């Protein structure tokens, strides 16, 4: 992948954290949720443990809703969610402590994808007859209906709601259960087209090409300048009173050391 790795990444957290509650294992930070952040958290865990002595267990493949439920049940200290909390989840005692904003990208296994317009992306999902410039067929990979990426695409691209409905009526299109499955299928499928996050593509070193939109390559710098307007927020969620490892991790994420490490991850601060 040719995407440059000088991208700015940091995390916005609450400036004042509530008092910590004790976790069942105070020397272990348990974190999990959306697969878009799994590799990133694994990467950060090494430096966090070296700095604090707190071990990290990154639990893969929970998904946003699964991570939120795990946080509510005390099974993880921090959940990573690709969507904001619902009113019912907030009422249950869950809180968003910060957010990570990363470019939402479209990626392909095609060796030389062109720049596309938002309208062309929507048409590729809607029509079974859309081809790449060399005449090869565009092959879309779908996500389950409850997946947060669907709502991101619908919010970002006019007409995508109807396009996804049309795509689900195409029996030949595969559906990827997790973010990792999504990237795996895209690698295995010639001429693939998927939606994903820049941070996942970078941190997992996926051999996929990012598609420029209206001539703009997705980078965090392009997102910050407004040249690339498509983004997804990844929310850090904890229970009402966070555990000591969770408090330590959120403080670590604001440290110069962490910010230096995060510069390669392709994100910007998000707002809660």
C-alpha positions in Angstrom: 0.0 0.0 0.0 1.4 3.4 -1.0 -0.5 5.5 1.6 1.9 7.7 3.4 2.5 7.0 7.1 3.0 10.5 8.5 -0.8 10.8 9.4 -1.8 12.5 12.6 -3.7 10.4 15.1 -4.8 11.3 18.6 -7.7 10.7 21.0 -10.1 13.1 22.5 -11.0 12.2 26.0 -12.8 13.8 28.9 -10.6 16.3 30.6 -11.7 15.2 34.0 -12.2 11.5 34.7 -14.4 10.2 37.5 -12.9 8.2 40.3 -11.8 4.7 39.3 -13.4 1.6 40.4 -11.4 -1.6 40.9 -11.5 -4.2 38.1 -11.6 -7.9 38.9 -8.0 -8.1 37.8 -6.5 -4.6 38.5 -3.3 -5.3 36.6 -5.1 -6.2 33.3 -6.8 -3.9 30.9 -9.5 -5.7 29.0 -10.5 -3.9 25.7 -12.6 -5.0 22.8 -15.3 -4.1 20.3 -15.2 -3.0 16.7 -12.6 -4.9 14.6 -11.6 -1.6 13.0 -9.5 -0.8 16.1 -8.3 -4.3 17.0 -4.8 -4.0 15.4 -4.4 -0.5 16.7 -5.1 -1.4 20.3 -2.7 -4.4 20.0 0.0 -2.0 18.8 -0.6 0.5 21.6 -0.7 -2.2 24.2 3.0 -2.8 24.1 4.0 0.8 25.0 1.1 1.1 27.5 2.3 -2.0 29.4 5.9 -0.9 29.3 4.9 2.5 30.8 2.4 1.4 33.4 3.0 -2.3 34.1 -0.6 -3.0 33.3 -1.1 -5.9 31.0 -3.6 -5.7 28.1 -6.0 -8.3 26.7 -7.4 -7.2 23.4 -10.5 -9.3 22.7 -11.2 -9.6 18.9 -14.4 -9.9 16.9 -16.8 -8.5 19.5 -18.2 -5.9 17.2 -19.5 -2.5 18.4 -22.7 -3.8 20.1 -20.9 -6.8 21.5 -18.2 -4.6 23.0 -20.8 -2.3 24.5 -22.6 -5.2 26.1 -19.3 -6.6 27.4 -18.6 -3.2 29.0 -22.0 -3.1 30.6 -21.5 -6.6 32.0 -18.1 -5.9 33.3 -16.3 -8.2 30.9 -14.2 -5.4 29.3 -12.9 -2.2 30.8 -13.1 -0.2 27.6 -15.3 -1.0 24.6 -14.6 0.4 21.1 -17.7 1.2 19.2 -18.3 2.3 15.6 -21.5 4.1 16.7 -22.6 6.4 19.5 -24.3 4.9 22.5 -28.1 4.6 22.4 -30.3 6.2 25.0 -30.9 2.8 26.6 -27.2 2.1 26.8 -26.5 5.4 28.4 -29.4 4.7 30.9 -27.7 1.4 31.7 -24.6 3.4 33.0 -22.3 3.4 29.9 -20.3 6.5 29.1 -18.3 7.6 26.0 -14.9 8.8 27.2 -13.5 9.9 23.9 -13.5 9.3 20.2 -11.1 8.5 17.3 -11.9 9.9 13.9 -10.5 8.1 10.9 -11.1 8.5 7.2 -13.8 6.1 5.9 -12.3 4.6 2.7 -13.2 2.5 -0.2 -10.7 -0.2 -1.0 -10.1 -2.8 -3.7 -7.9 -5.6 -4.8 -7.9 -4.2 -8.3 -4.3 -3.3 -9.2 -5.0 0.2 -10.6 -8.3 1.6 -9.5 -9.4 5.0 -10.8 -10.6 7.9 -8.8 -14.4 7.6 -8.3 -17.2 10.0 -7.5 -19.6 9.3 -4.7 -22.3 8.7 -7.3 -20.1 6.0 -8.9 -19.5 4.3 -5.5 -23.3 4.2 -5.0 -23.9 2.8 -8.5 -21.3 0.1 -7.9 -23.3 -1.2 -4.9 -26.6 -0.8 -6.7 -25.9 -2.3 -10.1 -24.5 -5.7 -11.1 -23.2 -4.3 -14.3 -20.6 -1.8 -13.1 -17.1 -2.4 -14.4 -13.6 -1.1 -13.7 -12.0 0.9 -16.6 -10.2 -2.3 -17.9 -13.6 -4.0 -18.3 -13.4 -6.3 -15.3 -16.5 -6.5 -13.0 -16.7 -4.5 -9.8 -17.4 -7.1 -7.0 -18.9 -5.6 -3.9 -18.6 -7.2 -0.4 -21.5 -6.4 1.9 -21.8 -6.2 5.7 -24.6 -7.5 8.0 -27.5 -5.1 8.3 -26.7 -4.3 11.9 -23.1 -3.4 11.1 -22.2 0.3 11.8 -20.5 0.7 8.5 -23.8 0.6 6.7 -25.1 3.6 8.6 -21.8 5.4 8.0 -22.1 4.9 4.2 -25.8 5.9 4.2 -25.0 9.1 6.1 -22.0 9.9 3.8 -23.3 9.0 0.4 -26.7 10.1 -0.9 -28.6 7.2 -2.4 -26.6 4.5 -0.6 -29.6 3.4 1.5 -31.5 2.3 -1.6 -28.3 0.9 -3.1 -27.6 -1.3 -0.2 -31.2 -2.6 -0.3 -30.7 -3.4 -4.0 -27.3 -5.1 -3.3 -28.9 -7.4 -0.7 -31.2 -8.8 -3.4 -28.1 -9.9 -5.4 -27.4 -13.5 -4.2 -23.9 -13.5 -5.7 -22.6 -10.9 -3.3 -20.8 -12.1 -0.2 -21.4 -10.7 3.3 -18.5 -10.2 5.7 -19.4 -10.8 9.3 -16.4 -8.8 10.8 -14.1 -6.0 9.8 -11.3 -8.6 9.4 -13.5 -10.9 7.2 -14.3 -7.8 5.1 -10.7 -7.2 4.3 -9.9 -10.9 3.9 -12.7 -11.2 1.3 -11.6 -8.1 -0.5 -8.1 -9.6 -0.8 -9.4 -12.9 -2.1 -11.9 -11.5 -4.6 -10.5 -10.1 -7.8 -12.0 -6.6 -8.6 -13.4 -6.3 -5.1 -14.9 -3.1 -3.6 -15.3 -2.6 0.2 -15.9 0.1 2.7 -13.5 0.2 5.6 -11.5 2.5 7.8 -8.1 3.9 7.0 -6.8 3.0 10.4 -7.6 -0.7 9.9 -6.0 -0.7 6.4 -2.8 0.9 7.8 -2.5 -1.0 11.0 -3.2 -4.4 9.5 -0.9 -3.7 6.5 -3.6 -4.8 4.0 -2.5 -5.2 0.4 -5.5 -3.3 -0.9 -5.6 -0.1 -2.9 -7.4 2.9 -1.5 -9.7 4.6 -4.0 -9.5 8.4 -4.3 -12.8 10.1 -4.1 -13.2 13.1 -6.5 -9.5 12.9 -7.0 -8.6 13.1 -3.3 -6.7 10.2 -1.7 -8.0 9.4 1.8 -5.5 10.5 4.5 -5.9 11.9 7.9 -4.4 15.2 6.7 -7.0 15.4 3.9 -9.7 14.7 6.4 -8.4 17.4 8.7 -8.3 20.0 5.9 -11.7 19.1 4.6 -10.5 17.9 1.3 -11.6 14.4 2.1 -14.9 14.7 3.9 -15.7 11.0 4.6 -15.0 9.8 8.2 -16.0 7.3 10.8 -15.8 7.9 14.5 -14.6 5.1 16.8 -15.9 5.7 20.4 -14.2 4.7 23.6 -16.9 3.4 26.0 -16.6 2.5 29.7 -19.0 1.7 32.5 -20.3 4.6 34.7 -17.2 4.5 36.9 -14.2 3.3 34.9 -11.8 0.7 36.3 -8.2 1.7 37.3 -6.7 0.2 34.1 -9.3 2.1 32.0 -8.3 5.4 33.7 -4.7 4.7 33.2 -5.2 3.9 29.5 -7.2 7.1 28.9 -4.4 9.1 30.5 -1.8 7.2 28.5 -3.7 8.1 25.3 -3.1 11.8 26.0 0.6 11.4 26.7 3.3 12.6 24.3 4.6 9.0 24.0 1.2 7.7 22.9 0.6 10.6 20.5 4.0 9.9 18.9 3.1 6.2 18.5 -0.4 7.1 17.1 1.0 9.4 14.4 1.2 6.4 12.1 -2.4 5.2 12.7 -4.3 7.4 10.3 -6.8 9.2 12.5 -7.7 12.6 14.1 -9.4 13.5 17.4 -13.1 13.0 17.4 -15.7 14.7 19.5 -18.2 13.3 22.0 
